[in-house]
Amino acid sequence: MTMNHEDEKSWEEWMELIAEEYGLNLDQKDRETEKQKRILEAALHIFSERGFEGASTSAIAARAQVAEATIFKHYRSKKGLLLHLVIPAISRVATPYILRPVLKILEQDKPFAEVFQELYADRVQLVERNWRKIKIILVESLFQPELREALEDHVARSIYAVISERIDGWKQAGRIREDLPTHVIARSILSIGIGYLLAKNIFPRYLAQGEEEEELAWMSEVLLRGIAGPKERE
């Protein structure tokens, strides 16, 4: 179910389509039974450890201490279980409230070095609190068109709208270079943050050797001043 940009649907419409296709009742999250909570917790662990293809409903059922048929009763399929697990997480990212801290930080009248260090610290904390789900979303979005669609059409669009507006304002105020396209500056800001998160969670011994506060300061420094030494600046 691929959606082109000429027929963009709202987040709510997209959720309804997914729920209908996979038989999901995403409004029941607060009323999940203890058994369903065990299934979702088990699925979170196993999808995170083995990936979607490497996970089996029998392994999830064994970890949750339920019959395998119970999984199919509530979620229809392994794909339905994956979507039930990660769509609420994507939804929380896509909703405006998750962007409010970003706006608050970006609107501060402080030197950029402090603003970006605070921004990266805030996003690092958010990702680390939700790392297991985020890892599943990022990995599986490479293979699951529903997740990729949600990330592109809802999450990325929301984030880009916020950050591009601020960048254009900074350009007009003369605080950043006007000769670089807005999307290039936005990509640079995001890339440094994402790069650190991946380094910290995958290759920390080599690519995240400093204390976190120190690393965040270096990230801000690289973003604003680059890596060129005196000879390259001549």
GINORJO-V434014 format. One record per residue. N is the residue number from 1. RES is the residue in three letters. BURIAL is I if it has 16 or more other ideal C-beta (glycine too) atoms within 10 Angstrom, else O. D_LAST is the distance of its C-alpha to the last C-alpha in Angstrom with 2 decimals. Layout:
N|RES|BURIAL|D_LAST  N|RES|BURIAL|D_LAST
This chain:
1|MET|O|53.70  2|THR|O|50.42  3|MET|I|49.57  4|ASN|O|47.63  5|HIS|O|45.65  6|GLU|O|48.30  7|ASP|O|50.77  8|GLU|O|48.83  9|LYS|O|51.11  10|SER|O|50.79  11|TRP|I|50.32  12|GLU|O|54.02  13|GLU|O|55.16  14|TRP|I|53.01  15|MET|I|54.48  16|GLU|O|57.98  17|LEU|O|57.51  18|ILE|I|56.29  19|ALA|I|59.09  20|GLU|O|61.68  21|GLU|O|60.53  22|TYR|I|60.45  23|GLY|O|63.17  24|LEU|I|61.00  25|ASN|O|62.09  26|LEU|O|58.81  27|ASP|O|60.54  28|GLN|O|62.54  29|LYS|O|59.74  30|ASP|O|61.28  31|ARG|O|64.70  32|GLU|O|63.88  33|THR|O|66.54  34|GLU|O|65.91  35|LYS|O|66.25  36|GLN|I|63.57  37|LYS|O|61.19  38|ARG|I|61.77  39|ILE|I|61.10  40|LEU|I|57.79  41|GLU|O|56.70  42|ALA|I|57.70  43|ALA|I|55.91  44|LEU|I|52.71  45|HIS|I|52.81  46|ILE|I|53.77  47|PHE|I|51.44  48|SER|I|48.56  49|GLU|O|49.59  50|ARG|O|50.74  51|GLY|O|49.34  52|PHE|I|51.63  53|GLU|O|52.80  54|GLY|O|53.45  55|ALA|I|55.38  56|SER|O|59.09  57|THR|I|61.39  58|SER|O|63.75  59|ALA|I|61.12  60|ILE|I|60.27  61|ALA|I|63.99  62|ALA|O|64.59  63|ARG|O|61.86  64|ALA|I|63.13  65|GLN|O|66.72  66|VAL|I|67.97  67|ALA|O|69.63  68|GLU|O|67.32  69|ALA|O|69.44  70|THR|I|68.39  71|ILE|I|64.79  72|PHE|O|65.99  73|LYS|O|68.31  74|HIS|I|65.55  75|TYR|I|62.57  76|ARG|I|64.16  77|SER|O|61.59  78|LYS|I|58.70  79|LYS|O|56.37  80|GLY|I|58.15  81|LEU|I|57.66  82|LEU|I|53.92  83|LEU|I|53.56  84|HIS|I|55.78  85|LEU|I|53.57  86|VAL|I|50.14  87|ILE|I|50.83  88|PRO|O|51.58  89|ALA|I|48.26  90|ILE|I|46.43  91|SER|I|48.52  92|ARG|O|47.40  93|VAL|I|43.74  94|ALA|I|44.52  95|THR|O|46.40  96|PRO|O|44.80  97|TYR|O|45.48  98|ILE|O|42.95  99|LEU|I|40.21  100|ARG|O|41.30  101|PRO|O|39.46  102|VAL|I|36.24  103|LEU|O|36.86  104|LYS|O|37.72  105|ILE|I|34.49  106|LEU|I|32.27  107|GLU|O|34.13  108|GLN|O|33.48  109|ASP|O|31.82  110|LYS|O|29.48  111|PRO|O|25.73  112|PHE|O|24.49  113|ALA|O|23.81  114|GLU|O|27.56  115|VAL|I|28.72  116|PHE|I|27.20  117|GLN|I|28.22  118|GLU|I|31.71  119|LEU|I|31.74  120|TYR|I|30.93  121|ALA|I|33.50  122|ASP|O|36.13  123|ARG|I|35.67  124|VAL|I|35.60  125|GLN|O|38.91  126|LEU|O|40.40  127|VAL|I|39.59  128|GLU|O|40.77  129|ARG|O|44.06  130|ASN|O|44.62  131|TRP|O|42.82  132|ARG|O|45.86  133|LYS|I|46.58  134|ILE|I|42.97  135|LYS|I|42.67  136|ILE|I|45.79  137|ILE|I|44.59  138|LEU|O|41.23  139|VAL|O|42.79  140|GLU|I|45.85  141|SER|I|44.07  142|LEU|O|42.91  143|PHE|O|46.61  144|GLN|I|48.50  145|PRO|O|48.05  146|GLU|I|49.59  147|LEU|I|46.94  148|ARG|O|44.06  149|GLU|I|45.60  150|ALA|I|45.88  151|LEU|I|42.27  152|GLU|O|40.91  153|ASP|I|43.35  154|HIS|I|43.76  155|VAL|I|41.28  156|ALA|O|38.05  157|ARG|O|39.20  158|SER|I|39.96  159|ILE|I|36.68  160|TYR|I|34.61  161|ALA|O|36.63  162|VAL|I|35.87  163|ILE|I|32.17  164|SER|O|31.43  165|GLU|O|33.31  166|ARG|I|31.22  167|ILE|I|27.93  168|ASP|O|29.17  169|GLY|O|30.13  170|TRP|I|26.74  171|LYS|I|25.18  172|GLN|O|27.73  173|ALA|O|27.06  174|GLY|O|23.31  175|ARG|O|22.66  176|ILE|I|20.85  177|ARG|O|19.08  178|GLU|O|21.66  179|ASP|O|20.11  180|LEU|O|20.90  181|PRO|O|24.62  182|THR|I|26.67  183|HIS|O|27.87  184|VAL|O|24.41  185|ILE|I|23.67  186|ALA|I|27.21  187|ARG|O|26.86  188|SER|O|23.73  189|ILE|I|25.63  190|LEU|O|28.70  191|SER|O|27.14  192|ILE|I|25.65  193|GLY|I|29.07  194|ILE|O|31.08  195|GLY|O|29.00  196|TYR|I|29.71  197|LEU|I|33.37  198|LEU|O|33.76  199|ALA|I|32.05  200|LYS|I|34.21  201|ASN|O|37.38  202|ILE|O|36.88  203|PHE|O|34.57  204|PRO|O|34.36  205|ARG|O|34.38  206|TYR|O|31.12  207|LEU|O|29.19  208|ALA|I|30.51  209|GLN|O|30.85  210|GLY|O|30.15  211|GLU|O|32.54  212|GLU|O|32.57  213|GLU|O|31.34  214|GLU|O|28.39  215|GLU|I|27.68  216|LEU|I|27.91  217|ALA|I|25.40  218|TRP|O|22.89  219|MET|I|23.63  220|SER|I|22.93  221|GLU|O|19.63  222|VAL|O|18.48  223|LEU|I|19.83  224|LEU|O|18.13  225|ARG|O|14.67  226|GLY|O|14.45  227|ILE|O|13.80  228|ALA|O|10.11  229|GLY|O|9.11  230|PRO|O|6.49  231|LYS|O|5.44  232|GLU|O|5.57  233|ARG|O|3.81  234|GLU|O|0.00
